[in-house]
Amino acid sequence: MSVQKNTLKEYIHIIKHLQDNGVIFCRVKDFLTHSHRRVCYLRHDVDEDIECAYDMAVAEHNLGIHSTYYILTTDTAKTWFEEPERKKSGLKMIQEMQSMGHEIGLHYDVFGDWFWGSVKNPDDHIKEALGFFRENGVSIETCSAHGSSRMLKVLAYREKIPYETRVLLKNQLIWSDAPEPPSKIMIRDKTLYSHSLKKEDYGIKLEAYHLQSFLGGKYISDVRSPSDKGRVDLACASGMDMEKFVRELGTHQQKTAKKGRNLIRTSDVSSASQLSGVFKNIPEGTGVQMSIHPHHWRKKNNMKHKRRVDSFGVHFAATFYDRFYINKGFKYDRKKMTAMLKKHTNLFDESYRNYTLLDVGCGDGFWSHILAEHYTVRAEDPSMGGIMVGSCNDEEKKVEWVCGKSDTMFTKHDVTFSRCPSFFNRKIDETFQTSFDRIWERTNKIMVVIMASSPPFDRNTGSSYMHCPEKLEKFCSQYGKTNLRHEIGYIWVEIQKEE
């Protein structure tokens, strides 16, 4: 079996193999409420490339795995966090990662900020980063210290820094409950006291590195191989019996051996089997922490400043729907359709004003423009032509336009509105239910579906399916309080989500 080395594909190969061999993956915050089974606390330090982290999060979600993503906002993360457009799209990715069930935590570099960066002190650093995320709906309960590249520059400074000071330069020592003794750190003209912040003052419940004291030092992390830049190895803490898995890796192995680590070569397809053996040696009632850096697993030709491009910069061929929407689409009358919505739905109820609304399969955005007068609207459709038409007609930028399939995305909204997208335009079968479930998962309060249908029911006519109102009502009632009416050739459905 051949696996392309050190790509997301290989990472998923390894994780899937562990999963198939009984390894249970969970988030770092789950330790706080866990029954302490034999588990792997899977975490990711997102040092620079938020797009790679998002790809990894989606892949894990597809395997039914939830992990923790620690987001850095300074040092190497400046490449995306200080660029407005990337920061905006990165935040949306982070929000979607949280919606998938992943934990979002804070990756911080208080020492790097203080001794090498600006004059930002640790308190300001933590408050500023947490404030940004929490104000944008991202919940943070745990954190993870960053191995700062800036601190390496401090250590390389021409002034001699005593060894006693060097060993103190670990960001996790800023917390009052760090296991090491408190100290005063002085470098050049700056001073910083370790153990000076209390996690509870910032709503933080756990530091990932402090978790190690409960796990007996059991720790796995991916490390770059200096002898083979195309490879990432997995370094394992010495508390685990891995002698039979260790390969001779020259200088790199000698360096890590000094730290009490052993290595597994991930470029060997046997690495997944080797790790399975490691996990089998973990006693019941304990666990291991596994730290994976998403940017270590990206393709070589996609290294620095990778951007997720949903619309431009890719090969493209117009589809039937692209041409259809560019050529004026359904040619609805806006005044007439607005009156229909107000008469046959509760969408314009004043209590819903300023709710968030997702227009599922928005086409050319005809309905999105109407609903944007009452809601904060996100419009999604797989047709680039439709999205472009909708966006071009949105001069005031009232709507967020996204090219993609709504049943594969994760953002949640107070209201989801579906004017019968293609995955609902079929009989009620397993495919229909799967898509319905995905849209329901994205609904916080109300799901609205409108379908054209006329007797005889349960039949295809052209590209449309004539749903039976009675059967559809029975199906929808499984989800919540359903109000369904069949009027003027349309089925109007509103489903209320129970609190």
N, C-alpha and C positions, 0 to 999 in steps of 0.2 A: 504493500500500500504506500502510495506516495502522497505526502502532504507538503504544500508550499510552506517553507519555514517562516515562522514569526509573522504571520498574518492573522487577521481576525478568524479566518477559516481554521487555522490550526488551533487557536485558542478555544474555539467552540468545540473542535474535535476533542481536546483534552477535557474540557468541562463536561461535555456530554458523556464521555467515557467514565468519568468519576461519578456522574449522576446515575448512570446505568449500573454502576457497581455499589450503589447504596449510600454514596456520600450525600448528606443533606446540607444544602447551602442556605444561609440566612444572612440577614443584615446585621451590622454591628449593634444597632440599637436593640435588636431582639435579645441580646445578652441580658438586658435589664429585666426582661420578663420570661426568660427562657427556662425550660425545665432541665437544662444542662445535659442534653443528650449528646451523643457523638456527632458533632456538627463542624462545618467549615464556615467561619465568619468571613465572607468574601467582600473585600473592599477594593476600591480603585482610587488612587491618587491622581486627580486630573490636573497635571502640572501645566499643560500648555494647549492642548488641542481638544476643544469641547466637541467638535464634530466627530472625532474618533470615539470619544466617550459615548456619544449618542448612539452611534452604530453598534457599539458593544452592548449598550443597555437594551436596544431593540432585540439583538440576537439572544441575549439572556432571557428577556421577556418571552420570546418565542419558545424557549425551553421550559418555561414555568419557573424560572429562577429570579429571585429578588436579591439584590446586593446593595452595597453602599457606595456612593460616588462622592468623594471629597473634592470640592471645587476650590481651586486657588484663584485669587483675584490680583495678586501682585507678582513680582519676580518674572518668571518665564510666561505667566498667564497674561501678561500685558499685551501680547501679540493679538489676543482676541478681546480681552476685557476693556481695553482702552480705545478700541476702534468701534465707533458708534453702531455701524450696521451689524458687525459680527457680535457685538455685545447684545443687541436687540434679538438677533436670531438665536444666539446662545442661550439667552434667558428662556426663550420659548422652548428650546430643546430640554433645558433643565426642568421646566414645568411639566413637559410631557414625560420625562423620565420619572418624575415623582408620581404622575398619574398612572404610570405602568405598575407602580408598587415598589419601585426602588427608593431607598433612603438617600436623601441629599444631606451631606454634612459639610463642615467648613474645613478647608485645608489652609493653614495659616503659616505665616513666616514673620513672626514678631521680631525675632532677633535680626533677620536680614533687613527688615524695614528700619530698625533702629540703628544698627551699626554700619550699614552700607547704603541703605536707601535714603529716604527723606528723613525729616525730624519726627515722623509719626511714631508716637509711643505705643506700647502694646494695647493699652486700653482703647485708644482711638482706632487702632487697626482692627481690633475685634468688633467694636461697636459699628464701625463703618461697613464692614463686610456683612455682618449679620443683619444690619438695618436694610441694606440693599435687598437681600434675599427675602427676608420676612415681609417687607413692604410689598413684595411682588408675589406673595402667596406661597413661598417656599418654606416649609417647616424644617427647622434644624434643631436636632437634639444632641448630636455627637460631633466630635471634631478629630482631626488628625494632623500632627505636626509635619511640616514640610522640611525635607532635607535641602536646605537652601543653597542654590548655586552661588548666591551672593556671599554666603558665609565662607565658601571655599575661596572666594577672592579676598575676604578679610584674612583668612588663615595664610594666604600666599603673600600678604602684604610684607613689605621689606622689613618692617619692625618685627622683632622677635616676640612672638606671643607664647607665654609659658604653657607647658603641657597641661598644667592644672586648670588653665583657662580654656584651652581647646576642648577638653572633655565636657565642659559645661555648656558648650554651644549647641544645645539641643532644644528646639522650640517647645517641646512638651514640658520642660522644666519651669515654664512660666506659671504653671498652675500650682496652687497651694498644696494640693494633695499628691504631688509628684513623689515617688518613693525615695528619690535621692535627697540628701540633706540640702537645706537652703544655702545660697551663696551670693556673693557680690561679684559681678562680672565687670571688669574694667578693660576697655580697649581704646587706645589713643585717648581722646578727650571725652569719651562717653562712658557712662556707668548705667548698669541695669541690674536690678535685684531679681533673682529667680524666685519662684513660689509667691509672686506678688499679686496674682489674680485668683479669684474664686470662681469656679465654673458656674455655680448657682447664680451668681450675679448677672450672667449672660444667658441664662436659660439652657446651659449646656449640662448634660447629665453624665457624659462619659468621654474620655480621651482614648482613642483607639490604641495608642501605645501603652497606656496604663492597663488595658485589657490583658496584656501579656502576663502580668503578675498573677492573674487568675488562671491562665492557661499553661502555666509551667514553662513559659518560653517557647512554646510550639508556634512556629512562624515560618511562612513560605513567602518569598517575594521574587518577582522577576528582575533580573539584573542583566545589563548589556555586557556582552563579551568583547573585551578590547582586542582579542586575537582574531575575532571573526565578527566584523561589524554587521553582518547580515543575520546574526543569531542573538537570541535572548535566552539566558539560562534561568532556571528556577533555583534560587538559593534557599536552603532549608536549615532551620535552627538546629543546633546540636542535640537538643533534647529528643530527637527522633532517630530511630534505628534505621540508618540509610546507608550503612557501609557497603552493602552489596550493590547499591545503585550508583555509587560514585565512579566517575570516569576520570582518567588523567587528562586534565585540561590545562596543564602547564602553569604559566605565571598566574593566570586568573584564578585557578583552583588554589594555588598557594596563598594568594591574598585573602580569599574568602575563608580558607581554612583557619587563618589567624583569628578570624572573627567567630570561630566555632561553627562554620557553615559547611554544608555539603552541596553539591551541584547535580542537577539533572539537565541534560542537554535537550532542549525542546525541539531542536532540529531533527532529533531521532523520533520516529513515529512510535517508538516503544515508551516514550516519556509518559504518556497517559497511563500505561500499565504500571510503570514504576511508581507514579504517584498513588495509584490505587493501593499498591502494597504499603505505601507510607500510611495512608489513612486507616488501613486495617490494623495497624499497630497502635493506633490511638485508643487509650482505655475508655470504657464506657463512662459517661458522666463528665466528660471533658470535651475539648475541641481544639481546633487549630485556626489561626488567623492567616488568611491568604491575601497578600497585597499585590494587585496587578495594575500596571500603568498602561492605560489604553494606547498612548502614543508609541509604546514599544512594539505594538502589534499592527501598525499601519504599513502599507506597501511602500517600498522604496521610492517609487515614482510619485508618491503622494505625501512627501515628508513634511516640509515646512508650510505653515499657513494654509493648510487644506481648507477648502470651502465647500459647504454643501450647496449645490446648485440645482434647484428643483426645476428651473425653467430655461436658463441660458447656458451656453458653453457645452452643450451636449449635442450629439447627432439627433436630428429631428425630422420626422416625416408627418405631414398633416393627416389627421384622421377624418372620417366622415363627420364626426361631431365638431371638430375644429372648423371645417368648412361651413357646416350648418350654422354655427353660432356667429361666425364672421359675416355670413350672408343674412343677418337679421333674425335668425332663430325662429321662435314661434310667433313673432309679431303680435304679442299680446297688447291689449289696450290697458295702459297703466291705471287710468281712472276707473275703468270697469273692474279690473282685477282687485284693486284696493277695496272697492265697495264690496266685492264678494268675500274677501277675507274678513272684513268687519262684520258682515252679516252672518257668516257661517262658522266663524271661530271666535275664540276669546283672546286672540293674539294682541288686540289693542286695548286690553284691560289696563286701566291706569296703574294698577298695583304691579304690573309687569314692567313698567317704564324703566329703562336703563338696566334691565336684566341683560346678561350676556346671551347671545343666540348664535347657534351654529346652523348655517344653511347647508344642508347635506345634498351634495350633487347639484350645486347651484347653477350649472350651465353658464349662461352669459350674465348671470347676476341680476336678472329681472326682479326676482322676489327679494333679493338682498337689498337692492336700492330702496324698495318700499319699506322693508322692515327696519332699515337703518334710521328711519325717522323716529323709531320707538325704542330700539335696542342698540347695544354694542355688538356688532355683527362680525362674525368670521365666516367667510364663504369658501367652500371647498369643492373642487371638481377635478377629475383626471384630465379634462380637455384643456390643453394650454390655450387653444383658441378662445374657448369660453371665458377662461380666467382673464385673458388679455382684453377681451371686449369689456368685461365687467369692470376691470381696473381702469381702462381708458375712459369709461363713462363716469368714473368716480373722482371727479376733479377735486372735491373737498376732502378726499381720503377718509371717508366715514367708515369704510369697510376694510377688514383685513382679508386679502386675497391669497389663497393657498392652492397650488396645483398638486393634487394628490387624491387618493381614494379615502373617503371618510371612514370606511370600515377597517382601515389599517392604521389610523392615527389615534391619538390618545388624549388630547385636550378635552376638558370637561366644561360644560356650559349649562346655564340655568334652563334654557329652552333649546331643543333641537327641532328643526323644521325640515321636513322632507316632502318635496313635491314629486313623489314617486320616482326616486333614482332607479337605475337599472336593476340593482340587486333586490328591490322590492317589486319590480315589475315582472313577477313570475308567480307561479303557484306556491302555496305555503308548503315548503319542503325543508330539508336539512340546511340547504344553502340559504334560503330565505331566513330561517331562524338564526343561523350563525351571524348573518349581517345585522338582523334586528337586534340580537344580543349586544353586538358591538356598539351600535348607536345608542342603545339603552344604557350601556355602561358609561357613555359620554354625557348622559342626561342627568342634571342635578334635580330638576323640578318637574318639567313638563315636556312630553314628546308629542309633536304635532305631525301628522302624516296626512297628505291629500292625494287621493288616487282617482283617476278617471275610471268609471265603471258603469256599464249598462247591461241589462239582461239581453240574452241569456248569460248567466254568470259561469265562472270556472271555465273560461275558454280563452284561447289566444286569438287576437284579431290584429293582424299586421305585427307590429313590434310591441303591442300592448297586451296586458293580461287583465281580463275582467274579473276582479275579485268578488267573491260572494260576501255581502255585508255581514250576514249572520256568522259565517265561518271566521271572518276576520275579527269580529267583535269577541267571539269565544277565545280566539288566540290572544288578542291584546289584553283581555281581562286577566290573564295569568300574571301580568306584569304590574298592574295597578288599577286604580279607579278609572274606568274607560267611558268616555262619552263619544259614541259613534253615530253618525247620521248619514243617510244616503239621500242626497238632494241635488237637483239640477245636473244629474249625470256624474256626480263626484261622490266619493266616500270621504267624509271629514272625520278624522280621528284625533282625539286628545286624550292622552294618558297621564294621569297625575302620579308622580312618584311619592310613595308614602314616606313621611318624615322618619 
